[in-house]
């Protein structure tokens, strides 16, 4: 009788321990796979912008980038920061959804929250960037060009724990339109300063 009770206890403890180890390993492998996929998605962001021509000059109405959630889980973008070499930078604002092949727009309810985080449901995408007119009026001296992008994202692990990761993107093509807007604003400031002298 005592042996049966002892055997039942040992079996129960062993089963619980092996289940916990199995769940831990599944969570570990899934998180490793997800973090690689998320890093791949973020480093493949695409530049986007709208340009108009005024007085034979290129004018950026908007410049930014598109982040696409190609995963089957929600991905929360906490912040997007464009940085210069001196580590100063500009936080890019969420400017709304974009449309693309096999991608769906983000609904208002998906990103309307008090922290400004944007949750991209599975297979959706969104634009982050700077409004050209606002950027021109907010800077009085020429600005440095951006050289890196820091994106902070959050996802839920297999065990439903929130995991946060920060990804740095240094691919020059991502900054094409953003740096074009900065150069345009810098040129306008130089012309304005020259005309005032």
N, CA, C and O atoms as a DFTB+ gen file, in Angstrom:
788 C
 N C O
     1  1       0.825      -1.204       0.000
     2  2       0.000       0.000       0.000
     3  2       0.860       1.256       0.000
     4  3       0.638       2.166      -0.799
     5  1       1.860       1.306       0.912
     6  2       2.758       2.465       0.995
     7  2       3.554       2.618      -0.282
     8  3       3.816       3.727      -0.748
     9  1       3.949       1.435      -0.859
    10  2       4.703       1.486      -2.109
    11  2       3.865       2.086      -3.235
    12  3       4.378       2.850      -4.052
    13  1       2.558       1.738      -3.280
    14  2       1.665       2.275      -4.316
    15  2       1.522       3.781      -4.185
    16  3       1.542       4.495      -5.188
    17  1       1.377       4.274      -2.955
    18  2       1.245       5.724      -2.726
    19  2       2.532       6.427      -3.150
    20  3       2.503       7.458      -3.822
    21  1       3.682       5.836      -2.735
    22  2       4.980       6.432      -3.091
    23  2       5.156       6.447      -4.602
    24  3       5.618       7.440      -5.165
    25  1       4.791       5.354      -5.260
    26  2       4.908       5.255      -6.716
    27  2       4.003       6.277      -7.396
    28  3       4.404       6.892      -8.384
    29  1       2.782       6.467      -6.882
    30  2       1.858       7.460      -7.441
    31  2       2.422       8.875      -7.307
    32  3       2.315       9.685      -8.228
    33  1       3.022       9.162      -6.154
    34  2       3.607      10.485      -5.926
    35  2       4.767      10.723      -6.891
    36  3       4.853      11.781      -7.514
    37  1       5.656       9.741      -7.013
    38  2       6.812       9.858      -7.910
    39  2       6.349      10.033      -9.359
    40  3       6.892      10.860     -10.092
    41  1       5.336       9.246      -9.771
    42  2       4.813       9.340     -11.133
    43  2       4.201      10.721     -11.387
    44  3       4.415      11.319     -12.442
    45  1       3.437      11.220     -10.407
    46  2       2.827      12.549     -10.540
    47  2       3.859      13.653     -10.646
    48  3       3.739      14.548     -11.483
    49  1       4.881      13.590      -9.793
    50  2       5.947      14.599      -9.830
    51  2       6.708      14.520     -11.150
    52  3       7.019      15.547     -11.752
    53  1       7.008      13.302     -11.598
    54  2       7.756      13.130     -12.856
    55  2       6.947      13.641     -14.050
    56  3       7.492      14.288     -14.944
    57  1       5.634      13.343     -14.056
    58  2       4.770      13.814     -15.142
    59  2       4.695      15.339     -15.159
    60  3       4.798      15.958     -16.218
    61  1       4.516      15.937     -13.989
    62  2       4.445      17.397     -13.889
    63  2       5.757      18.037     -14.328
    64  3       5.761      19.025     -15.061
    65  1       6.863      17.467     -13.876
    66  2       8.180      18.012     -14.233
    67  2       8.436      17.892     -15.728
    68  3       8.930      18.834     -16.349
    69  1       8.107      16.747     -16.311
    70  2       8.352      16.555     -17.751
    71  2       7.443      17.463     -18.578
    72  3       7.858      17.966     -19.622
    73  1       6.200      17.678     -18.117
    74  2       5.292      18.601     -18.817
    75  2       5.825      20.026     -18.759
    76  3       5.789      20.750     -19.754
    77  1       6.322      20.428     -17.587
    78  2       6.884      21.775     -17.425
    79  2       8.104      21.965     -18.312
    80  3       8.258      23.011     -18.942
    81  1       8.982      20.950     -18.366
    82  2      10.173      21.033     -19.220
    83  2       9.768      21.110     -20.686
    84  3      10.342      21.888     -21.448
    85  1       8.781      20.303     -21.087
    86  2       8.308      20.309     -22.472
    87  2       7.737      21.678     -22.844
    88  3       8.057      22.212     -23.906
    89  1       6.893      22.251     -21.977
    90  2       6.331      23.585     -22.240
    91  2       7.423      24.651     -22.305
    92  3       7.369      25.555     -23.139
    93  1       8.408      24.536     -21.423
    94  2       9.529      25.478     -21.427
    95  2      10.289      25.400     -22.748
    96  3      10.628      26.426     -23.337
    97  1      10.555      24.173     -23.210
    98  2      11.290      24.000     -24.472
    99  2      10.478      24.493     -25.669
   100  3      11.026      25.127     -26.571
   101  1       9.176      24.206     -25.683
   102  2       8.315      24.699     -26.769
   103  2       8.324      26.219     -26.787
   104  3       8.457      26.831     -27.847
   105  1       8.184      26.832     -25.614
   106  2       8.192      28.290     -25.499
   107  2       9.527      28.860     -25.974
   108  3       9.555      29.862     -26.689
   109  1      10.627      28.229     -25.582
   110  2      11.962      28.685     -25.948
   111  2      12.172      28.624     -27.467
   112  3      12.644      29.581     -28.080
   113  1      11.814      27.485     -28.054
   114  2      11.985      27.307     -29.505
   115  2      11.087      28.271     -30.278
   116  3      11.527      28.888     -31.248
   117  1       9.821      28.402     -29.847
   118  2       8.895      29.301     -30.542
   119  2       9.365      30.751     -30.443
   120  3       9.312      31.487     -31.429
   121  1       9.826      31.167     -29.261
   122  2      10.313      32.542     -29.110
   123  2      11.537      32.799     -29.983
   124  3      11.656      33.860     -30.595
   125  1      12.453      31.817     -30.039
   126  2      13.638      31.950     -30.887
   127  2      13.225      32.110     -32.343
   128  3      13.729      32.988     -33.043
   129  1      12.292      31.248     -32.809
   130  2      11.813      31.309     -34.187
   131  2      11.103      32.638     -34.455
   132  3      11.338      33.276     -35.481
   133  1      10.222      33.056     -33.514
   134  2       9.485      34.308     -33.691
   135  2      10.413      35.518     -33.739
   136  3      10.233      36.408     -34.570
   137  1      11.400      35.551     -32.855
   138  2      12.309      36.695     -32.834
   139  2      13.112      36.791     -34.116
   140  3      13.386      37.893     -34.590
   141  1      13.491      35.660     -34.683
   142  2      14.178      35.681     -35.986
   143  2      13.247      36.198     -37.082
   144  3      13.660      36.996     -37.923
   145  1      11.992      35.747     -37.074
   146  2      11.019      36.196     -38.078
   147  2      10.726      37.690     -37.922
   148  3      10.673      38.421     -38.911
   149  1      10.536      38.144     -36.674
   150  2      10.237      39.559     -36.421
   151  2      11.409      40.421     -36.869
   152  3      11.212      41.457     -37.505
   153  1      12.630      40.001     -36.541
   154  2      13.821      40.760     -36.964
   155  2      13.883      40.837     -38.485
   156  3      14.212      41.883     -39.044
   157  1      13.569      39.734     -39.149
   158  2      13.561      39.711     -40.613
   159  2      12.514      40.671     -41.174
   160  3      12.776      41.388     -42.140
   161  1      11.321      40.682     -40.560
   162  2      10.244      41.565     -41.016
   163  2      10.646      43.025     -40.853
   164  3      10.468      43.825     -41.771
   165  1      11.186      43.377     -39.688
   166  2      11.535      44.774     -39.419
   167  2      12.683      45.235     -40.304
   168  3      12.674      46.369     -40.782
   169  1      13.673      44.374     -40.529
   170  2      14.806      44.790     -41.362
   171  2      14.426      44.880     -42.840
   172  3      15.190      45.413     -43.645
   173  1      13.255      44.365     -43.196
   174  2      12.787      44.472     -44.580
   175  2      11.743      45.583     -44.757
   176  3      10.980      45.569     -45.723
   177  1      11.710      46.546     -43.825
   178  2      10.777      47.657     -43.980
   179  2      11.085      48.394     -45.275
   180  3      12.224      48.408     -45.741
   181  1      10.064      49.000     -45.841
   182  2      10.208      49.670     -47.124
   183  2       9.995      51.166     -46.955
   184  3       9.159      51.597     -46.160
   185  1      10.766      51.967     -47.716
   186  2      10.526      53.413     -47.654
   187  2       9.217      53.752     -48.355
   188  3       8.797      53.055     -49.278
   189  1       8.592      54.804     -47.917
   190  2       7.382      55.276     -48.572
   191  2       7.315      56.789     -48.438
   192  3       7.818      57.356     -47.468
   193  1       6.712      57.421     -49.383
   194  2       6.586      58.867     -49.319
   195  2       5.678      59.365     -50.426
   196  3       5.451      58.674     -51.419
   197  1       5.164      60.566     -50.246
   198  2       4.399      61.214     -51.302
   199  2       5.120      62.504     -51.644
   200  3       5.460      63.296     -50.765
   201  1       5.345      62.700     -52.919
   202  2       6.125      63.830     -53.409
   203  2       5.276      64.635     -54.387
   204  3       4.577      64.071     -55.229
   205  1       5.344      65.948     -54.267
   206  2       4.716      66.829     -55.251
   207  2       5.798      67.741     -55.822
   208  3       6.866      67.892     -55.228
   209  1       5.529      68.332     -56.944
   210  2       6.481      69.253     -57.573
   211  2       5.895      70.654     -57.545
   212  3       4.825      70.908     -58.099
   213  1       6.621      71.568     -56.885
   214  2       6.194      72.957     -56.791
   215  2       7.335      73.847     -57.252
   216  3       8.454      73.738     -56.751
   217  1       7.057      74.724     -58.201
   218  2       8.084      75.636     -58.738
   219  2       9.323      74.879     -59.192
   220  3      10.448      75.272     -58.885
   221  1       9.110      73.792     -59.923
   222  2      10.191      72.943     -60.438
   223  2      11.069      72.337     -59.347
   224  3      12.225      72.000     -59.604
   225  1      10.546      72.195     -58.154
   226  2      11.287      71.585     -57.054
   227  2      10.497      70.408     -56.493
   228  3       9.266      70.403     -56.499
   229  1      11.237      69.408     -56.008
   230  2      10.611      68.261     -55.342
   231  2      10.254      68.655     -53.917
   232  3      11.094      69.171     -53.179
   233  1       9.007      68.408     -53.534
   234  2       8.558      68.712     -52.172
   235  2       7.961      67.439     -51.586
   236  3       7.057      66.845     -52.175
   237  1       8.469      67.016     -50.417
   238  2       7.945      65.837     -49.741
   239  2       6.743      66.239     -48.891
   240  3       6.870      67.020     -47.948
   241  1       5.577      65.699     -49.236
   242  2       4.393      65.916     -48.396
   243  2       4.457      64.996     -47.175
   244  3       3.971      65.337     -46.097
   245  1       5.063      63.833     -47.365
   246  2       5.171      62.822     -46.319
   247  2       6.377      61.956     -46.628
   248  3       6.652      61.673     -47.794
   249  1       7.097      61.534     -45.609
   250  2       8.210      60.594     -45.801
   251  2       8.239      59.637     -44.629
   252  3       8.066      60.045     -43.480
   253  1       8.457      58.379     -44.913
   254  2       8.482      57.406     -43.826
   255  2       8.783      56.019     -44.320
   256  3       9.531      55.820     -45.277
   257  1       8.179      55.054     -43.638
   258  2       8.416      53.656     -43.968
   259  2       7.183      52.831     -43.645
   260  3       6.303      53.252     -42.894
   261  1       7.146      51.649     -44.233
   262  2       6.032      50.712     -44.037
   263  2       6.548      49.499     -43.273
   264  3       7.565      48.911     -43.640
   265  1       5.843      49.130     -42.214
   266  2       6.146      47.891     -41.489
   267  2       5.013      46.916     -41.769
   268  3       3.841      47.230     -41.562
   269  1       5.375      45.737     -42.239
   270  2       4.385      44.723     -42.598
   271  2       4.451      43.562     -41.603
   272  3       5.517      42.993     -41.368
   273  1       3.309      43.222     -41.029
   274  2       3.243      42.054     -40.143
   275  2       2.847      40.847     -40.986
   276  3       1.674      40.666     -41.312
   277  1       3.827      40.030     -41.334
   278  2       3.574      38.850     -42.153
   279  2       3.385      37.598     -41.301
   280  3       3.350      36.483     -41.821
   281  1       3.263      37.793     -39.990
   282  2       3.103      36.664     -39.073
   283  2       1.631      36.365     -38.811
   284  3       0.765      37.201     -39.070
   285  1       1.360      35.193     -38.308
   286  2      -0.003      34.808     -37.965
   287  2      -0.405      35.222     -36.561
   288  3      -1.403      34.731     -36.034
   289  1       0.359      36.123     -35.946
   290  2       0.050      36.617     -34.593
   291  2       0.091      38.135     -34.604
   292  3       0.747      38.722     -35.465
   293  1      -0.601      38.795     -33.657
   294  2      -0.515      40.258     -33.572
   295  2       0.898      40.697     -33.193
   296  3       1.584      40.022     -32.426
   297  1       1.317      41.820     -33.734
   298  2       2.627      42.396     -33.452
   299  2       2.409      43.850     -33.056
   300  3       1.857      44.629     -33.833
   301  1       2.837      44.221     -31.854
   302  2       2.635      45.586     -31.373
   303  2       3.916      46.387     -31.567
   304  3       4.973      46.030     -31.048
   305  1       3.804      47.471     -32.322
   306  2       4.938      48.371     -32.527
   307  2       4.848      49.441     -31.446
   308  3       3.915      50.243     -31.431
   309  1       5.827      49.446     -30.543
   310  2       5.815      50.380     -29.415
   311  2       6.413      51.727     -29.790
   312  3       5.907      52.765     -29.364
   313  1       7.474      51.728     -30.573
   314  2       8.069      52.993     -31.004
   315  2       8.934      52.773     -32.232
   316  3       9.474      51.689     -32.452
   317  1       9.053      53.834     -33.027
   318  2       9.928      53.837     -34.199
   319  2      10.750      55.118     -34.109
   320  3      10.200      56.218     -34.179
   321  1      12.067      54.977     -33.953
   322  2      12.950      56.121     -33.753
   323  2      14.015      56.146     -34.841
   324  3      14.767      55.185     -35.004
   325  1      14.076      57.257     -35.589
   326  2      15.136      57.458     -36.577
   327  2      16.258      58.225     -35.895
   328  3      16.025      59.282     -35.309
   329  1      17.491      57.689     -35.972
   330  2      18.618      58.293     -35.265
   331  2      19.698      58.771     -36.220
   332  3      19.911      58.194     -37.286
   333  1      20.388      59.857     -35.809
   334  2      21.562      60.332     -36.529
   335  2      22.794      59.669     -35.927
   336  3      22.690      58.913     -34.961
   337  1      23.970      59.957     -36.505
   338  2      25.207      59.380     -35.962
   339  2      25.494      59.877     -34.553
   340  3      26.153      59.188     -33.774
   341  1      25.002      61.074     -34.220
   342  2      25.230      61.648     -32.888
   343  2      24.234      61.130     -31.855
   344  3      24.204      61.623     -30.727
   345  1      23.430      60.157     -32.220
   346  2      22.422      59.554     -31.334
   347  2      21.241      60.470     -31.033
   348  3      20.437      60.165     -30.152
   349  1      21.123      61.582     -31.745
   350  2      19.891      62.365     -31.624
   351  2      18.921      61.786     -32.644
   352  3      19.340      61.110     -33.583
   353  1      17.656      62.039     -32.473
   354  2      16.730      61.433     -33.405
   355  2      15.342      62.016     -33.362
   356  3      15.058      62.957     -32.621
   357  1      14.489      61.437     -34.172
   358  2      13.088      61.834     -34.260
   359  2      12.221      60.595     -34.143
   360  3      12.477      59.580     -34.791
   361  1      11.195      60.685     -33.314
   362  2      10.226      59.598     -33.209
   363  2       9.273      59.720     -34.382
   364  3       8.683      60.776     -34.606
   365  1       9.124      58.640     -35.125
   366  2       8.211      58.650     -36.266
   367  2       6.800      58.354     -35.782
   368  3       6.588      57.473     -34.950
   369  1       5.856      59.089     -36.306
   370  2       4.449      58.939     -35.903
   371  2       3.757      57.890     -36.755
   372  3       4.095      57.693     -37.922
   373  1       2.775      57.218     -36.147
   374  2       1.942      56.293     -36.919
   375  2       1.007      57.119     -37.778
   376  3       0.270      57.966     -37.272
   377  1       1.038      56.870     -39.086
   378  2       0.260      57.684     -40.014
   379  2      -0.878      56.920     -40.668
   380  3      -1.540      57.444     -41.564
   381  1      -1.111      55.702     -40.239
   382  2      -2.250      54.969     -40.775
   383  2      -1.849      53.714     -41.532
   384  3      -0.666      53.416     -41.700
   385  1      -2.855      52.992     -41.981
   386  2      -2.619      51.726     -42.678
   387  2      -2.207      51.946     -44.123
   388  3      -2.405      53.023     -44.687
   389  1      -1.640      50.923     -44.701
   390  2      -1.386      50.900     -46.136
   391  2      -2.032      49.642     -46.679
   392  3      -2.426      48.750     -45.927
   393  1      -2.134      49.585     -47.977
   394  2      -2.767      48.433     -48.611
   395  2      -1.763      47.770     -49.530
   396  3      -0.982      48.447     -50.198
   397  1      -1.780      46.486     -49.566
   398  2      -0.873      45.753     -50.437
   399  2      -1.427      44.372     -50.705
   400  3      -2.447      43.966     -50.148
   401  1      -0.734      43.667     -51.566
   402  2      -1.161      42.316     -51.905
   403  2      -1.158      41.437     -50.650
   404  3      -0.164      41.392     -49.924
   405  1      -2.249      40.754     -50.401
   406  2      -2.406      39.848     -49.257
   407  2      -2.274      40.550     -47.905
   408  3      -2.041      39.892     -46.891
   409  1      -2.419      41.870     -47.878
   410  2      -2.330      42.597     -46.615
   411  2      -3.653      43.316     -46.399
   412  3      -4.305      43.722     -47.361
   413  1      -4.047      43.473     -45.161
   414  2      -5.305      44.109     -44.827
   415  2      -5.033      45.352     -43.986
   416  3      -4.044      45.390     -43.254
   417  1      -5.890      46.370     -44.076
   418  2      -5.641      47.590     -43.310
   419  2      -5.890      47.394     -41.821
   420  3      -6.661      46.527     -41.412
   421  1      -5.220      48.219     -41.018
   422  2      -5.432      48.210     -39.569
   423  2      -6.651      49.063     -39.268
   424  3      -6.748      50.196     -39.738
   425  1      -7.579      48.531     -38.493
   426  2      -8.770      49.287     -38.128
   427  2      -8.445      50.271     -37.010
   428  3      -7.464      50.083     -36.289
   429  1      -9.253      51.314     -36.856
   430  2      -9.041      52.322     -35.810
   431  2      -8.903      51.678     -34.440
   432  3      -8.033      52.062     -33.658
   433  1      -9.752      50.704     -34.143
   434  2      -9.755      50.089     -32.809
   435  2      -8.453      49.342     -32.523
   436  3      -8.119      49.100     -31.363
   437  1      -7.716      48.975     -33.579
   438  2      -6.486      48.228     -33.378
   439  2      -5.339      49.100     -32.885
   440  3      -4.383      48.590     -32.302
   441  1      -5.421      50.413     -33.112
   442  2      -4.306      51.251     -32.672
   443  2      -4.733      52.415     -31.786
   444  3      -3.910      53.271     -31.461
   445  1      -5.979      52.462     -31.399
   446  2      -6.457      53.551     -30.548
   447  2      -6.235      53.163     -29.083
   448  3      -7.083      52.508     -28.479
   449  1      -5.100      53.566     -28.517
   450  2      -4.807      53.254     -27.125
   451  2      -4.029      54.411     -26.512
   452  3      -3.423      55.193     -27.245
   453  1      -4.027      54.541     -25.189
   454  2      -3.442      55.715     -24.545
   455  2      -1.917      55.800     -24.635
   456  3      -1.360      56.876     -24.416
   457  1      -1.222      54.700     -24.951
   458  2       0.235      54.726     -24.984
   459  2       0.796      55.044     -26.358
   460  3       2.000      55.263     -26.495
   461  1      -0.041      55.074     -27.366
   462  2       0.436      55.335     -28.714
   463  2       1.040      54.114     -29.389
   464  3       1.615      54.226     -30.472
   465  1       0.913      52.938     -28.757
   466  2       1.394      51.721     -29.393
   467  2       0.422      51.346     -30.510
   468  3      -0.772      51.637     -30.434
   469  1       0.948      50.702     -31.539
   470  2       0.105      50.277     -32.657
   471  2       0.189      48.766     -32.772
   472  3       1.266      48.213     -32.994
   473  1      -0.948      48.098     -32.621
   474  2      -0.987      46.648     -32.773
   475  2      -1.385      46.313     -34.199
   476  3      -2.479      46.647     -34.655
   477  1      -0.475      45.648     -34.892
   478  2      -0.759      45.190     -36.249
   479  2      -1.283      43.758     -36.159
   480  3      -0.519      42.845     -35.843
   481  1      -2.566      43.546     -36.429
   482  2      -3.076      42.169     -36.437
   483  2      -2.346      41.342     -37.501
   484  3      -1.615      41.906     -38.316
   485  1      -2.528      40.026     -37.508
   486  2      -1.848      39.210     -38.517
   487  2      -2.129      39.703     -39.938
   488  3      -3.269      40.014     -40.283
   489  1      -1.083      39.771     -40.747
   490  2      -1.160      40.118     -42.165
   491  2      -1.740      41.508     -42.403
   492  3      -2.568      41.704     -43.293
   493  1      -1.296      42.465     -41.600
   494  2      -1.656      43.868     -41.809
   495  2      -0.362      44.677     -41.853
   496  3       0.720      44.153     -41.587
   497  1      -0.486      45.933     -42.184
   498  2       0.699      46.779     -42.222
   499  2       0.325      48.208     -41.893
   500  3      -0.852      48.569     -41.896
   501  1       1.320      49.014     -41.612
   502  2       1.077      50.415     -41.274
   503  2       2.257      51.284     -41.673
   504  3       3.359      50.792     -41.916
   505  1       2.005      52.584     -41.735
   506  2       3.034      53.555     -42.115
   507  2       3.432      54.387     -40.910
   508  3       2.585      54.837     -40.138
   509  1       4.727      54.583     -40.764
   510  2       5.271      55.489     -39.754
   511  2       6.110      56.513     -40.504
   512  3       6.808      56.174     -41.459
   513  1       6.039      57.771     -40.067
   514  2       6.849      58.755     -40.769
   515  2       6.678      60.152     -40.230
   516  3       6.239      60.369     -39.100
   517  1       7.046      61.107     -41.092
   518  2       6.997      62.524     -40.744
   519  2       6.200      63.267     -41.805
   520  3       6.336      63.013     -43.002
   521  1       5.378      64.177     -41.346
   522  2       4.645      65.063     -42.243
   523  2       5.613      66.152     -42.701
   524  3       6.255      66.803     -41.877
   525  1       5.714      66.347     -44.005
   526  2       6.676      67.308     -44.546
   527  2       6.466      68.722     -44.052
   528  3       7.426      69.392     -43.670
   529  1       5.234      69.186     -44.053
   530  2       4.933      70.557     -43.642
   531  2       5.292      70.777     -42.178
   532  3       5.894      71.794     -41.833
   533  1       4.927      69.829     -41.313
   534  2       5.247      69.947     -39.882
   535  2       6.747      69.931     -39.661
   536  3       7.266      70.681     -38.835
   537  1       7.451      69.067     -40.404
   538  2       8.901      68.976     -40.230
   539  2       9.571      70.299     -40.603
   540  3      10.469      70.760     -39.898
   541  1       9.136      70.913     -41.713
   542  2       9.711      72.194     -42.148
   543  2       9.545      73.265     -41.075
   544  3      10.465      74.045     -40.827
   545  1       8.380      73.307     -40.441
   546  2       8.088      74.365     -39.471
   547  2       8.673      74.094     -38.087
   548  3       8.736      75.002     -37.259
   549  1       9.104      72.854     -37.824
   550  2       9.596      72.539     -36.481
   551  2      11.118      72.659     -36.357
   552  3      11.654      72.495     -35.261
   553  1      11.827      72.941     -37.462
   554  2      13.288      73.039     -37.411
   555  2      13.751      74.393     -37.945
   556  3      13.342      74.822     -39.024
   557  1      14.602      75.051     -37.180
   558  2      15.119      76.372     -37.561
   559  2      16.581      76.332     -37.980
   560  3      17.107      77.319     -38.495
   561  1      17.245      75.190     -37.762
   562  2      18.635      75.021     -38.194
   563  2      18.728      73.715     -38.982
   564  3      17.948      72.793     -38.741
   565  1      19.681      73.626     -39.929
   566  2      19.817      72.376     -40.702
   567  2      20.036      71.174     -39.791
   568  3      20.722      71.264     -38.773
   569  1      19.445      70.058     -40.170
   570  2      19.499      68.833     -39.370
   571  2      20.414      67.802     -40.020
   572  3      20.630      67.821     -41.232
   573  1      20.946      66.906     -39.198
   574  2      21.777      65.803     -39.694
   575  2      20.882      64.744     -40.336
   576  3      19.709      64.609     -39.988
   577  1      21.459      63.994     -41.282
   578  2      20.719      62.904     -41.905
   579  2      20.660      61.708     -40.957
   580  3      21.540      61.517     -40.118
   581  1      19.609      60.914     -41.108
   582  2      19.443      59.729     -40.269
   583  2      20.263      58.575     -40.832
   584  3      20.423      58.448     -42.046
   585  1      20.781      57.737     -39.939
   586  2      21.570      56.597     -40.404
   587  2      21.116      55.271     -39.789
   588  3      21.552      54.209     -40.234
   589  1      20.250      55.314     -38.776
   590  2      19.748      54.052     -38.222
   591  2      18.318      54.236     -37.728
   592  3      17.850      55.348     -37.483
   593  1      17.664      53.124     -37.595
   594  2      16.271      53.107     -37.186
   595  2      16.142      52.108     -36.050
   596  3      16.570      50.962     -36.187
   597  1      15.557      52.526     -34.924
   598  2      15.331      51.611     -33.807
   599  2      13.832      51.379     -33.679
   600  3      13.057      52.313     -33.471
   601  1      13.445      50.133     -33.806
   602  2      12.032      49.761     -33.721
   603  2      11.851      48.868     -32.499
   604  3      12.512      47.837     -32.374
   605  1      10.957      49.264     -31.604
   606  2      10.639      48.470     -30.424
   607  2       9.312      47.766     -30.662
   608  3       8.291      48.412     -30.900
   609  1       9.330      46.439     -30.596
   610  2       8.113      45.658     -30.858
   611  2       7.820      44.724     -29.688
   612  3       8.707      44.363     -28.914
   613  1       6.565      44.350     -29.587
   614  2       6.113      43.446     -28.522
   615  2       5.257      42.353     -29.132
   616  3       4.457      42.606     -30.034
   617  1       5.430      41.133     -28.633
   618  2       4.598      40.017     -29.068
   619  2       4.322      39.137     -27.861
   620  3       4.968      39.272     -26.822
   621  1       3.364      38.240     -28.003
   622  2       3.042      37.311     -26.915
   623  2       3.744      35.984     -27.147
   624  3       3.716      35.438     -28.250
   625  1       4.378      35.466     -26.088
   626  2       5.045      34.178     -26.184
   627  2       4.010      33.055     -26.202
   628  3       2.811      33.302     -26.069
   629  1       4.483      31.819     -26.367
   630  2       3.607      30.646     -26.356
   631  2       2.816      30.562     -25.058
   632  3       1.668      30.119     -25.049
   633  1       3.443      30.994     -23.953
   634  2       2.782      30.975     -22.648
   635  2       2.031      32.281     -22.363
   636  3       1.619      32.534     -21.231
   637  1       1.858      33.105     -23.402
   638  2       1.095      34.370     -23.343
   639  2       1.761      35.440     -22.480
   640  3       1.083      36.318     -21.947
   641  1       3.086      35.371     -22.342
   642  2       3.822      36.434     -21.666
   643  2       4.239      37.478     -22.699
   644  3       4.710      37.111     -23.776
   645  1       4.079      38.773     -22.402
   646  2       4.531      39.781     -23.365
   647  2       6.053      39.827     -23.429
   648  3       6.723      39.876     -22.398
   649  1       6.593      39.809     -24.643
   650  2       8.037      39.880     -24.854
   651  2       8.317      41.127     -25.695
   652  3       7.642      41.383     -26.692
   653  1       9.314      41.890     -25.279
   654  2       9.668      43.122     -25.990
   655  2      11.060      42.957     -26.579
   656  3      11.971      42.463     -25.915
   657  1      11.217      43.371     -27.823
   658  2      12.542      43.355     -28.439
   659  2      12.767      44.642     -29.211
   660  3      11.832      45.237     -29.746
   661  1      14.024      45.062     -29.258
   662  2      14.395      46.271     -29.997
   663  2      15.291      45.867     -31.156
   664  3      16.267      45.137     -30.984
   665  1      14.942      46.355     -32.336
   666  2      15.669      45.985     -33.545
   667  2      16.227      47.242     -34.182
   668  3      15.517      48.237     -34.330
   669  1      17.498      47.201     -34.559
   670  2      18.134      48.337     -35.235
   671  2      18.285      48.016     -36.712
   672  3      18.773      46.948     -37.082
   673  1      17.860      48.958     -37.552
   674  2      17.963      48.811     -39.005
   675  2      18.924      49.882     -39.507
   676  3      18.762      51.061     -39.195
   677  1      19.924      49.471     -40.284
   678  2      20.890      50.441     -40.813
   679  2      20.916      50.455     -42.337
   680  3      21.791      51.079     -42.936
   681  1      19.971      49.777     -42.965
   682  2      19.916      49.717     -44.433
   683  2      19.583      51.095     -45.001
   684  3      18.532      51.654     -44.688
   685  1      20.463      51.645     -45.827
   686  2      20.309      53.019     -46.317
   687  2      19.020      53.229     -47.104
   688  3      18.426      54.304     -47.035
   689  1      18.583      52.220     -47.846
   690  2      17.392      52.387     -48.683
   691  2      16.148      52.698     -47.857
   692  3      15.217      53.331     -48.355
   693  1      16.125      52.255     -46.588
   694  2      14.969      52.525     -45.718
   695  2      14.828      54.030     -45.471
   696  3      13.716      54.530     -45.301
   697  1      15.952      54.751     -45.450
   698  2      15.940      56.181     -45.124
   699  2      15.850      57.085     -46.347
   700  3      15.917      58.307     -46.216
   701  1      15.700      56.504     -47.531
   702  2      15.719      57.294     -48.763
   703  2      14.780      58.487     -48.706
   704  3      15.202      59.622     -48.926
   705  1      13.510      58.239     -48.415
   706  2      12.521      59.322     -48.418
   707  2      12.644      60.214     -47.191
   708  3      12.462      61.428     -47.288
   709  1      12.954      59.621     -46.026
   710  2      13.078      60.431     -44.808
   711  2      14.247      61.401     -44.947
   712  3      14.114      62.584     -44.630
   713  1      15.396      60.907     -45.420
   714  2      16.548      61.784     -45.602
   715  2      16.331      62.765     -46.748
   716  3      16.890      63.862     -46.744
   717  1      15.523      62.373     -47.726
   718  2      15.158      63.322     -48.796
   719  2      14.386      64.499     -48.231
   720  3      14.615      65.643     -48.622
   721  1      13.471      64.220     -47.309
   722  2      12.708      65.296     -46.653
   723  2      13.641      66.179     -45.828
   724  3      13.504      67.402     -45.842
   725  1      14.589      65.573     -45.111
   726  2      15.537      66.341     -44.291
   727  2      16.399      67.235     -45.178
   728  3      16.603      68.407     -44.863
   729  1      16.904      66.692     -46.281
   730  2      17.739      67.487     -47.189
   731  2      16.948      68.641     -47.795
   732  3      17.455      69.754     -47.936
   733  1      15.700      68.355     -48.149
   734  2      14.842      69.406     -48.714
   735  2      14.626      70.534     -47.704
   736  3      14.695      71.713     -48.051
   737  1      14.360      70.151     -46.435
   738  2      14.168      71.158     -45.389
   739  2      15.458      71.939     -45.141
   740  3      15.420      73.153     -44.945
   741  1      16.603      71.244     -45.150
   742  2      17.892      71.909     -44.962
   743  2      18.169      72.913     -46.085
   744  3      18.632      74.024     -45.830
   745  1      17.884      72.515     -47.326
   746  2      18.099      73.424     -48.469
   747  2      17.209      74.647     -48.360
   748  3      17.640      75.764     -48.644
   749  1      15.957      74.436     -47.944
   750  2      15.036      75.572     -47.790
   751  2      15.535      76.523     -46.707
   752  3      15.433      77.741     -46.860
   753  1      16.073      75.984     -45.617
   754  2      16.623      76.824     -44.544
   755  2      17.842      77.603     -45.015
   756  3      17.992      78.781     -44.689
   757  1      18.717      76.949     -45.782
   758  2      19.911      77.633     -46.291
   759  2      19.525      78.788     -47.212
   760  3      20.102      79.873     -47.133
   761  1      18.545      78.548     -48.086
   762  2      18.079      79.616     -48.987
   763  2      17.467      80.767     -48.202
   764  3      17.695      81.938     -48.504
   765  1      16.687      80.411     -47.190
   766  2      16.056      81.440     -46.352
   767  2      17.119      82.257     -45.607
   768  3      17.030      83.483     -45.550
   769  1      18.121      81.582     -45.038
   770  2      19.194      82.277     -44.316
   771  2      20.002      83.154     -45.243
   772  3      20.405      84.252     -44.859
   773  1      20.255      82.679     -46.492
   774  2      21.029      83.466     -47.459
   775  2      20.257      84.716     -47.883
   776  3      20.848      85.780     -48.073
   777  1      18.926      84.585     -48.032
   778  2      18.135      85.734     -48.464
   779  2      17.995      86.783     -47.350
   780  3      17.765      87.961     -47.621
   781  1      18.139      86.334     -46.091
   782  2      18.016      87.275     -44.972
   783  2      19.301      88.061     -44.728
   784  3      19.287      89.074     -44.029
   785  1      20.429      87.588     -45.312
   786  2      21.712      88.294     -45.103
   787  2      21.868      89.456     -46.055
   788  3      22.882      90.154     -46.017
